[in-house]
Amino acid sequence: MDNVSTMFASAERADENSLLLDEQLLEGSELADHLSNVIPFVVMILNHQRQIVYASNKLMEMLGGKPKSDILGKRPGELLKCEHSDETPGGCGTTEFCRQCGAVRAILKSQDSDMSIEEECRIVTKDGKAFDFRVWASRYKYHDKEFTIFSVIDISAEKRRGILERTFFHDINNTVSTINNYTGLFKSSKKYEKFPHYADVMQKACKRLMDEVESQRKLLAAESGDLIVDISVVHTQEILADIISSFLYYDGSHQEHIIIDDQTEGFDFDSDYSLLSRILTNMLKNAVEASTEGQTVTVKCTKGDKTAVFSVHNESYIPRDIQLQIFERSFSTKGCGRGIGTYSIKLFAEHYLNGNVWFETAEYTGTTFYVAFPLSIR
């Protein structure tokens, strides 16, 4: 294992005999016994190679009574079934994605520090479930051997609630403020010819508010597994025209900067019109937000052998560190408490419409997000 390459942390692992010796050693530790029986959340002790050599009772309960031999020598990401944990021969901690993982960073930092290191960690499991964890790592020396005490708390609900509250209420506040302001102008204006304009703005604001409420409702239902899919025949050019028209209905300032590619193909395929609209609208919204003044956003749809492939292109480049986190639930470039758009695109498309989502980005050509769906899913 010493010669296995890595893109971040060391791939080196201890042999089975060393793992068993460490496990036996720690079973005699009063601190380990205290952590196992008193601390109410998951605690594990790792060797220098970041492998589990001791697990708390809470962790063993969560694993459903599995024997300790099943987890001995595994790394945290492998135990939690992180989708990147087996992408390379070196396992957890050795992929490029691991550079952005708070768990690996906390462990590595703690090995060179006398302080407890706290980080947040976002993990998507191999079956597509998304989790947010708060982790702590502390160096622990016992019988002249160096270990790491590593503890984990699931904060998914906390993070989810925070994002929804900030995003949802931020949008509601802006919309309600618009309604309020134009209502005041409507009441005070004496020029009849201005009434239609005020009424139109208020109508748009009200529709946006209703759309935001419905969007959040669908997202919550999707995450809880309660979302009901309604499959019907959808025409590609019609839905593209509809989502662009709807987007410009709210903000006409982008009229000249959103275009449909000339090579877009018009054809029918099976989908849930409402969900597909949300996916494409989020792709369009993200592209517009990433663009600067004068740049063009291009939407397109082509027909493959058995798929309908939609794409949205903008002229901006996504830096590598952001690329590695782009589909994580709580990640956003817009500041704390945002970060649902790309996550919901992947959730709706891949878990409910049998689709596939990916993106390509380059400094000189910009960024294109793609989503492909089967032509028939009935």
KABELNOR-V763837 format. One record per backbone hydrogen bond with DSSP energy under -1.0 kcal/mol. CO is the residue of the C=O (numbers start at 1). NH is the residue of the N-H. E is the energy in kcal/mol with one decimal. If there is no record, write none. Layout:
CO	NH	E
CO	NH	E
This chain:
1	4	-1.5
15	19	-2.0
16	20	-2.3
17	21	-2.0
18	22	-2.2
19	23	-2.4
20	24	-2.3
21	25	-2.2
22	26	-2.4
23	27	-1.5
25	28	-1.2
26	29	-1.9
29	33	-2.0
30	34	-2.3
31	35	-2.8
32	36	-2.1
33	37	-1.8
34	38	-2.2
42	152	-2.2
43	56	-2.6
44	150	-3.4
45	53	-3.0
45	54	-1.3
46	148	-2.2
47	50	-1.9
51	47	-2.3
52	73	-2.9
54	45	-2.6
56	60	-2.0
57	61	-2.4
58	62	-2.0
59	63	-1.4
60	65	-1.8
61	64	-1.7
67	70	-2.0
68	71	-1.2
68	72	-1.6
71	74	-2.2
74	52	-3.4
75	79	-2.2
76	80	-2.4
77	82	-2.9
81	126	-1.5
82	85	-1.7
84	87	-1.4
88	91	-1.4
91	94	-1.9
93	9	-2.6
94	7	-2.6
96	99	-1.4
97	100	-1.7
98	101	-1.2
101	105	-2.1
102	106	-2.3
103	107	-2.1
104	108	-2.6
105	109	-2.6
106	110	-2.3
107	111	-1.3
109	112	-1.3
110	113	-1.5
117	137	-2.1
119	135	-2.8
121	133	-3.3
123	131	-3.0
124	83	-2.8
125	128	-2.0
129	125	-3.0
131	123	-2.5
132	155	-2.5
133	121	-3.0
134	153	-2.1
135	119	-2.2
136	151	-2.3
137	117	-3.0
138	149	-3.2
140	147	-2.8
142	145	-1.2
145	142	-2.5
147	140	-2.8
148	46	-3.0
149	138	-2.0
150	44	-2.9
151	136	-2.1
153	134	-2.6
155	159	-2.9
156	160	-2.9
157	161	-2.6
158	162	-2.2
159	163	-2.6
160	164	-2.6
161	165	-2.6
162	166	-2.4
163	167	-3.0
164	168	-2.7
165	169	-2.0
166	170	-1.7
167	171	-2.2
168	172	-2.5
169	173	-2.5
170	174	-2.0
171	175	-2.3
172	176	-3.2
173	177	-2.2
174	178	-1.9
175	179	-2.4
176	180	-2.8
177	181	-2.8
178	182	-2.4
179	183	-2.1
180	184	-2.0
181	185	-1.9
182	186	-2.5
183	187	-2.3
184	188	-1.9
185	189	-2.0
191	194	-2.0
192	195	-1.5
194	198	-2.0
195	199	-2.8
196	200	-2.1
197	201	-2.2
198	202	-2.4
199	203	-2.2
200	204	-2.2
201	205	-2.4
202	206	-2.4
203	207	-2.3
204	208	-2.5
205	209	-2.1
206	210	-2.2
207	211	-2.4
208	212	-2.4
209	213	-2.0
210	214	-2.2
211	215	-2.5
212	216	-2.2
213	217	-2.1
214	218	-2.3
215	219	-2.0
216	220	-2.4
217	221	-2.2
218	222	-2.6
219	223	-2.2
220	224	-1.7
221	226	-2.5
221	227	-1.0
232	271	-2.4
234	269	-2.0
235	239	-2.2
236	240	-2.0
237	241	-2.2
238	242	-2.3
239	243	-2.5
240	244	-2.0
241	245	-2.4
242	246	-2.6
243	247	-2.2
244	248	-2.7
245	249	-1.5
247	251	-1.6
252	255	-1.6
254	257	-1.8
257	297	-3.7
259	299	-2.7
261	264	-1.9
267	236	-2.4
269	234	-3.0
271	232	-2.9
272	276	-3.0
273	277	-2.3
274	278	-1.8
275	279	-2.4
276	280	-2.7
277	281	-2.5
278	282	-2.3
279	283	-2.0
280	284	-2.5
281	285	-3.0
282	286	-2.5
283	287	-1.9
284	288	-2.5
285	289	-2.5
286	290	-1.6
292	295	-2.2
297	259	-2.6
298	313	-3.0
299	261	-3.1
300	311	-2.5
301	265	-3.0
302	309	-2.8
306	375	-2.1
307	304	-3.1
308	373	-2.4
309	302	-2.3
310	371	-2.3
311	300	-2.2
312	369	-2.3
313	298	-2.3
314	367	-2.4
319	323	-2.2
320	324	-1.8
322	325	-1.4
325	328	-2.0
335	338	-1.4
340	344	-3.1
341	345	-1.9
342	346	-1.9
343	347	-2.5
344	348	-2.9
345	349	-2.3
346	350	-2.4
347	351	-1.7
348	352	-1.2
349	355	-3.2
356	372	-2.4
358	370	-3.3
360	368	-2.9
362	366	-2.3
366	362	-2.0
367	314	-2.8
368	360	-2.4
369	312	-2.1
370	358	-1.9
371	310	-2.8
372	356	-1.7
373	308	-2.8
375	270	-2.6
